[in-house]
Amino acid sequence: MHFTASWRSSTRLLALDLTPSDYGKGVLYALAAGMALGTLGPFSNLAYGAGMGTATFAALRATLGAAVLVAFMRVAGHRAMPLSRLGRRDRALLALTAVAQALLSLSIFAAYGAMPVAAVLAVYFCYPLVVAAASIVLGRERLTAWRALGLALALAGLLTVLLGSGRGGVAVSLLGVALAAFAALCQAGYLVISRSGYSRLPSDQASAVILAGAAVLIWIVAIPMDVVPSGLPWLGSSLAWLAVGVAGLIGAAVAKVFVLRAVRRVGGTRASVLMLSEPLAGVALAALLLGQGLTAWQALGGAGVLVGAALAQRPAGGPKTT
C-alpha cells in the first residue's frame, strides 16, 4: 500500500516535471512553425513545374489554410469571438497583418520562382536582423558587442551566399534578391505587429482571419496577372494539388497558428531566432525533392547568416520578450 502510494506520487511528480512551461511551449511552437514553413519553397517549385503561377500558388495556399482553420474550429467546438468586440486599434492591426501576409506571400513565392530555394532563404532569413534593429531603434534593446558581431557576421554570410555561386551551386538573380528582401521586411513587420496586437483573439481564429484577408488580396492580384493570361494548365496535375495541399495544411494553417502562439509566449524577437529551423528544413527538402545543391562557400555563408542572426538576438540583460 505504501509502495503504491509512493509510486503514484513519484509518477505525478515526474509528469509535472516533464510538462513544458508556457515559455517552453512557445519555444516548441516556434521550432515547429519554422519546420512547417520550410516546406513552402520546395513544394512551391513542384507546383511551378506543373504550370502553376506564383501568385496562384500563394492565393490557393492562403485560401486552403483559412478553410482548414475554420473547419478545425467548428469540429473542435471553438467559438469564434466577434471581431466587433475588438478595439479599433486591434482591428486596424489585424487588417495590417493581413496586408503584410499578402505582400509576404506574393513576394516570397515570386522569389522562389526566380531563384533556387537556398538562395531565397539566405536573403529572407535576414529578417531576424530587421527585428533586432527595430528593437534597438525603438529602445527595446541595446546595441551590444554581441549584436554588432552578429549583424556583421550575418551580412558577411549573406554576401558570401550571393557571390559564391559556382558550377553546380546556387545561382542568384537581382529580382530574386529584391523579392526575398522585401519578404523579409514583411515577415519582420508581421512578427512585430502580432506581438502587441489583437491579443484577445484566439490564435486559430486570428490566423484564419489573417489568412482569409490575405487570400482575398492575393486573388485580386493573381486573377488578372496569372489566371487570366495563362489559364489553368495545372488543373489535371496531381503533383500540383499535392503541393497546394501541403502548403495549405502544413505551410499555412499549422504554421501560422504555431507562429502566433510562439510570438505570444516568447515574443517576436526570440521567435524569429527559433524559426531558424525553417531554412534548415527548406534547404534539406530542396536537396531531396529538387536536387538543388549548394557550393561550399554558399553553405559557409548560409551558416554565417544563421549564426549571425542568433547572435544579433542575444539578450543584453535579463530575459525579455519583445
N, C-alpha and C positions, 0 to 999 in steps of 0.2 A: 504493500500500500504506500509506504513511504517512498519506495523506489519509483512507483508510478507517478506520484505527485512531483517528485524531483525531475523526472523525465519530461513531464508536461511543462513544468516551469522553465526548464532549460530550452525546450523547443520553442516556447513563446519568446524567450529572450533572444534566441538565435534568429527567429523570424523578424523580431523587432530590429535587431542589428543589421539585418540584410536588407531591410526596407529602405530604399533611397530617400533622402531628404527632398524637399521641394527643389532646392538648388541642384541636387544630383539628378533629379528628373529632367530639369532644364538642360543639363549637360547631355544626357542621353537623347533628348529630343533634338538638340542641335546637331549631334553627330549623325543621327538617323536621317534628319532632314537633308543634310549635306549629301549623304549617300543616295537618297531618293532623287535629289536634283541632279546628281551626277549621271543619271540615266538619260537625261534630255538630249545632250549633244549627240551621242552615238545613235539613239533611236530616231532623232530628227533626220539624221543623214540617211537612214534606211528609208524613211518616208520620201525624202527628196529624190532618192534613187528610183522610186516608183512613180515619179512625176508630180508629186505634191509640191505646191509653192510654200515658201517660208511663212508668209502671212496666214495662209490657210491652215497650216500646221499649228501655228500659235493660237488661232481662233478656235480650232477644234479641241485643242488641249484645254483651254480655259473653259469652254462650254461643257465638255465632259467632266472636268474637275468640279465645276459648280453643281452639275446634275448629280454626281456621285455624293457630294456632301449633303445636298438636300435630301436625297434618298436615305442616306445614313441617319440623318436627324429624325426622319419620320419613322424608320424602323426601330431606332434606339429610343424613341419616345422623348427626344429632346425638344422642349418647347422653345419656339423662336421668340426672342424679345422684340417687340415692336420698335422699329427704328425711330418712331416719333418720341419715344421715351429718352432717347439720347439728346444731349445738349447740342446747341447749334455748332459749337466748336468740334465736338466729336463727329457729327455728321459731315462737317466740312473735311475733317481729317480722313474720314472713311472714304469720301469721294476722291480726295487727293491720292490716297493709297491705291485706289482702283486705277487712276490715271497713270501712276508710277508703274503699276503692274503691267498695264497695257503697253506702255513705252518700253519697259524692260523686255517683255516677251517679243515684241516686234524687232527690237534691236539685237537681242541675243540670238534669236533663231535666224535672222538675216546674216549675222556674223558666222554662225555655224555653216551657212550655205556658202560663205565667201572664203573661208579658210578652215583648215583642219581643227578638230576639237581641242587638241592640246594647246595650240597657239591661242585660240579663243579664251580658254580657261586661264592661261598665263596672264593675259591682259585683264580679263574680267575680275580675276581674284586680287586685283589691287584695291577692291572696294573696302576691305578692312582698313587699308591705309587712309581712305577717304573718311571713314568713320572715326578713326583715331585723330586725323587732322581736324575734323569738325569738332570733336570733343575738346581739343586743345584751344581752338579759336573761340569756342563758346565758354571757355573757362572751366569746363568739367574735368579736364585732365591737364597735367603739366608736360612740357617737352623735356623729358629726362634724357640722360645719355643713352639708355637702352632704347628709347623710342627713336632717337636720332639715328642710332646704329641700325635699327630695324628698317626705318624709311630708306636709308642709304643702301642697305643690302637688298631690299626688295626692288628698288629702282635699278640697281646694277643687274639683278637677276632678270628683270624684265627686258633690259637692253640685250642681255645675252641670249634670251629666247628669240627676240625679234631679229637679231643679227646672226644667229648661229645656225641658220638653215644650210643644209648641205645635201649632197646626194643621198637620197633615201630618208631625209629628215623632213621636218615640218616647214612648209612654205607659208609665208605670211603675205598679206596684202594691206595696203593703206586703208581701203574701205573696211576690211575686216577688223583692223585695229581700232578704227574710229567707232565702229558699231559696238565692239566689245567694251571700249572705254565708256561709251555713253550708257551701256547696260550696267556697268559698274556704278556709275553715278546714280542711276535709278534704283539699284539694289541698296545702296547706302541710304538713300532717301527713304526707301521702303522700311528699312530697319529702324531708322531714327523716328519716323512717324509712328510705327507700330508700337514702339516702346511706351509712348506717352498718350496715345490716342485710343478712344473707344474701349477702355479697359473693362467697362461693364458688360460688353458684348461677349458672349461665349466664343471660344476660339473657332469652333467649327462653323458657327453662324457667320462670324466676321470674315472667315476665309471664303465662305460661299458667296457672301455679298461682294467681296473684293473680286473674286474670280468672275462672277456674273457681270459685274460692271465692266471689268476689263474685256470680257468676251464681246460685249456689245460694241465697245470702242474698236476692238481689233477687227470685228466683222465689217465695220464701216470702212476700214482701210482695205481689208482683204478682198471684198466683193468686187470693187471696181479695179483694183490693182492686180489681182491674182485670179479670182474665179472667172470673171467675165472674159478676159483676154485668152486664158489658157484652157478654160473648160475644166472638166473633172476627169482627166485621163487615169487617175489613180483609183477610181471607184471600185474596180474589179480586182485590185491588188490586196491580197490577204496580208502581205508584209506591211503595207501602208496602214491598214487598220490595226494590225498588231502594234505598230509603233505609236499610233494615236492612243490606243488603249493603255499602253504602259505609261505614256506621257500624261494622260488624263488622270488615271487612277493613282499612280505612284508619284509622278513628277509634278502633279498639281494638287489633287485632293489631299493625299497623305503628307506631301512635302510642305504645303502651305500651312496646314494645321500645326504640324510639328514646329515650323519656323516661328509661328506666333506664340505657341506655348513656350518655346525656348526663350524668345525675347522677353516675354512677360516674367520669366523666372530668373534669368541670368543677365538680362539687358542686351541691347543690340551690339555693344562693343564685344563682349565675350562670346556672344552667339556667332558673330562674324568670324571669329578665330576658330571656334569649334567646328564651324561649317567648312573648314579646310579639307574635310573628308570628301567634299564634292569634287575638286579637281583630281584627287587620287582615284576615286571611283570612275570619273569620266574618262581619264586617260587610260585606265586599265580596260574599260569596256570598249573604248575606241580601238585599242590594240587588238582586242579579242574579236570584235564584230566587224571592224572596218579595215584592219590591217594597217592602221596609221601608226607610224613609228616616230621616235624622237632621235635626234643626234645626241651624242654625249654632252655637247655644250648646251643644248637646249634642256636636257634633263637636269644638268647642273644649275642652269638659270632658273628653271621651274622650282627646284628645291630652294633656291635663294629667295624667290618670291614668297614661298610658303613660310620659311623661317623668318624672313624679314617682317611679314605681316603679323606673325605671332609675337615677335619682339616688340613691334610697334604698339601692341595692345597690352604689354606688360604693365600691371598696376604700379603706380608710384608709391602708394601707401597701403592703407587697409583696403579690403575688398569693396569694390563699387560696382554698381550695375547701371551703366549709362547707355 
